[in-house]
């Protein structure tokens, strides 16, 4: 019972965090464009996310006549469910799920997110949505390969799938200093994995009319939106845990998490969209060979250490 209650509290906190992350994004993008952003509702616009939520969920829910209705309605729900389920692997030291294979759990659940995007695009029975979902799937699968290889390099350093073990191994030096190129590649892969600018081909507004979610309105759109921002927060948390020294007891952890989330917004405000073929070349011709080379290096170091230990 205690597990369920703590998990529910955690999910509520994540959803509140997501609400204010959207506000932060609108404010930061506003200042990048030299304008104010939301500033009317509440003190300096602090109530804006709740107003947006009420507006979105009270709108009319439309559905295309030719759509596959059950899948069309279930896809956004499953999308949000998977992105919140990811948070169950957060390394709590209280009564919570402490996985000894939490990193495997993260990889398994984040891979399932591809299916919800694919089904959302396919079930709408719209050409734009289908095209958006195909591009999104190709992108997510491509970057998942290099992402797993990069994570394997970190794993060979600590020989554990448990996220909380990263804390003990980074007490003296953070992994970002030891593995700077890998950490940068990890960050860029996470940007592509969450379908964010400059890799936002799934929702290429200028050419695809919002992509895979073009037929969604009201609650369905809100759920896809929430899922995207919950996964951004989670990926920020993962990158802080993996290479920025993850002491979850300190306030510094949450400050680092906020700075990482800010990086996602900063990238969106400053970088133009990549060309699609260059995105694929980056994954298969740059990241894959270099992450394989690093993996071989750390595999040899790890094997060497075990042999002499």
Secondary structure, 3 states (H helix, E strand, C coil): CHHHHHHHHHHHHHHHHHHHHHHHHHHHHHHHCCCCCCCCCCHHHCCHHHHHHHHHHHCCCCCCCCCCHHHHHHHHHHHHHHHHHHHHHCCCCCCCCCCCCHHHHHHHHHHHHHHHHHHHHHHCCCHHHHHHHHHHHHHHHHHHHHHHHHHHHHHHHHCCCCCCHHHHHCCCCCHHHHCHHHHHHHHHHHHHHCCCCCCCCCCCHHHHCCHHHCCCCHHHHHHHHHHHHHHHHHHHHHHHHHHCCCCCCCHHHHHHHHHHHHHHHHHHHHCCCCCHHHHHHHHHHHHHHHHHHHHHHHHHHHHHHHHHC
